[in-house]
Each structure stands twice: as structure tokens, then as C-alpha cells.
Amino acid sequence: MRNSTLTRRAFLAASARVGGVLAAPLFIPGTTLGKDGAVAASERITAGGIGINGRGTYVLGALLALPDTKFLAVCDVRADRRKAVKEMVDAKYGNKDCDTYRDLRELLARKDIDAVLIATGDRWHTPASVMAAKAGKDVYVEKPCSMSMGESRILADAMRRYGRVFQVGTQRRTIESFKFAVDLARSGKLGKLKTLHASLAFYGGGPHGEHVRHDWLPAEPEPPKETFDWDLWLGPAPWRPYNGAYRGISGWLSHFDFNAGGGWLNWASHTVDLCQWANQSDGTTPIEFEPVGPESGYASKHVVEARYANGAKLVMRPCDDKDWLPLGTCQVRFEGEEGWVETGDSNEVALYPESLRTERTVFEKVGTYPIAHLRNFFDCVKSRAQPATNADIARSSHVASHAAAIAWMLDRKVVFDPAKEEFVGDQEANRMRTRAMREPWKIM
């Protein structure tokens, strides 16, 4: 896994062969050798982080709790975030060893880092992941992992080309209540699947009720580069003048240039992914997407209905729709000819018929803390197996979500070819499958 890294075990063996004698006795702590239940240093997976704030800090806390990982360095364009993450990591390890970088290229150049946690804003997810893969790193990246269909394809192709282990942080594939609901759907206990429901959440929004805004905030004096590197923060996004309000997630998430799918993928990357899994549609997508609204009986105009080739219908509707049961955030519902199941982040499961009550329907509440998802990723880093939400799975669920977003933005029905990942006979929709990237950034 780390052919270019000289482990402590290899160093000791080599030292014994060369001359057979050391100038002085060498003391090696028991924890380094793996005594008393500790993981030997040579067996730990070394990691770095890029853009660790908010959700990233949450995930980093889970990473630091794993006994077989070692976090070595953080990169962030903000000096305050570099300082905060270093203090968090150093406090955990009881030392001052966590290195800091402003430019991700410097962190990725390190040969002693095996994997990276990427938790930047959406615009950086694909470029940073591809750069990491080219540098020989395995990648755990927060969702949504692409700004467009085109990025979804490039990302999956890059992970395959460079032979990297990739996991997107759609962690509900490793949460027991969601796994239970999906298993019911896939097992046939609900009968033939008819309709799958995915909840959506939209943050921010424009002045006229759209999901996101396209205007610029007023220009403000740009901070010193070492304090806040505005050019690197923008990265591949179109240039605009600095304004401090962009810095927080509630700021950049409200603007189309920084937001995946015009806000559609905030939750769709989770919930559409679960519907894809339940319908056994990993590797493909629906073939039709149509925006509907109150005239079809829904409370919101932000609803898209899609149809799979097998006849199943996918309904993407807001989480505040009155028909959702009170089961927490990121709700999904799977309806078959003989029953249904619904769940969310409460870890509770509602289902019908009553005969299914013999199955387990209440799970230990663990929230969305991604311990299991990270554990799955790092186990695969060791084994080189495919993790729960690998790049190909993420590709199809993200492409489906982007197609729904395009149908909604065009406000009309579109027909889609999953094999070609293009809209059928629709040049306007096809132009929306990609986004331009600001020079000098590019992904290939």
C-alpha cells in the first residue's frame, strides 16, 4: 500500500543487517510496536485534511477516534482554520506535530500521507479529489462530490485510472436504519417497487424565490493572502470580488457559482443515492425527469418526478412536505405493491404491513456521526476493496440528481440516456451538463 514509505519495522531490519550493531541502545516505545492493544505505527494509515471547517471538523473528530489512523497535516486557505485544526489534532495526540499549509498542492506533495479528507466547499470537491488521486492518495470527500454531470464522470474515471480508493461522505449507506429499509425494498418483502421518495432541503436562496442567487455581493477590501487566500478560495469558480459574507457556509451555499446543482444536491446526493440503492439502480439512472408542483397535489413547486426503465417512479420533494412522517432529516420512503417503509435520521423505521413488525424497527440512535463510514473507507484503504459509496456509485446517484436539477431549472420534462449520460435530442439541457472552470484550474 505504501511502497515508497520506509516503515519503522523495515528500518530496524535494515539497521540490523548493516553492521549488526548500533552506536547506542535504541529505545522503542511499546505503542510503536503495537503492544498493549495499540496499533503499531507501521500499520497506521496516515492522513491529511483539506478545507476542514464545520462538517469537516465533525468528520475529523471521527477520524481521530480511529486507532489505526494518524492525522499529519491540514491545508486551508484561512489562517484561523489552519490554527484551529492544528490545535484540535495536537491536543488529541499530545504533541505539536500537525503541520499546516495554505496551498493544497504542498500537502499533496508529501510522500508520507496515504489518504486525504476533503471537506471544502462544493466547487473544490472534484478538482481536489483528482489532484489527490494523481498524487497517489486515497480520497474521502464530503458530498456533493461534483458540481456537474461532467465532473461526476471525470471523478469516477480518475479514481479508476489511478487505482485509488474513494469514498464520498454519503454516510447513510452505513447507518443501520437506512440499511434495514433498503434491505426490505431489495428483498422483495414490499412486493414489486412502485415509488421511491427522496427528501430535499434547500438553503439560502435568491431574492425571487429561486434556490440560489446569481448576483454578486458588494466588493470589500481583500484580506492579506496569508490570512485568507481569496484566489485559492475561489479556485475553479468564476472570479468575483471578495466579500466576507461568502466565507460561511450559509454565504457561499446561497450562490449558484459555488453550489452543486443549484442547491438540488444538498440532500439529493444522500437521498437519491438511497433510492438508487433500494431500486438496485447503482450504475444507471432514471430515464425521464419532470418538474411538477401544486397542480399535481404537492404543496411545493420544488418537486421532480422521475421514471426508471423498470417502471419504478422516483419522487424528489422537499423535506417540509406535509406527507413526510416525523422521522428526522434526510427521509426516504420506499413503496411496493405489498407494503412500504420510511425512515430518516431519527434512526426509527415506520413500515406496513403489520406482519413486518416482527422485523427490527428501532435502532440505536447514533445520529449521523460518520464513524462506520470512515471505518469502511480505511478498511478498504488497507484491503484495496471498493467502499460503500465508491466513485462509480457516487457517479450514478450524482448524475441522476444533476439531471433532476436541470429539469427543474428548465421547468420542463427531459428524457435521459443513462448509458451515454446525455439528454435525448435536447441541446439546451446537454449544455448544462458541464460548467466552465476558471484558469488555471482544470481537471483531466
Beta strands, then each sheet from edge to edge (+ up, - down):
strand 1: 45-50
strand 2: 69-75
strand 3: 99-101
strand 4: 115-118
strand 5: 138-141
strand 6: 166-168
strand 7: 193-200
strand 8: 288-292
strand 9: 303-307
strand 10: 313-318
strand 11: 332-336
strand 12: 340-343
strand 13: 349-352
strand 14: 414-417
strand 15: 422-423
sheet 1: 3+ 2+ 1+ 4+ 5+ 6+
sheet 2: 13+ 12- 11+ 7- 10- 9+ 8- 14+ 15-
end
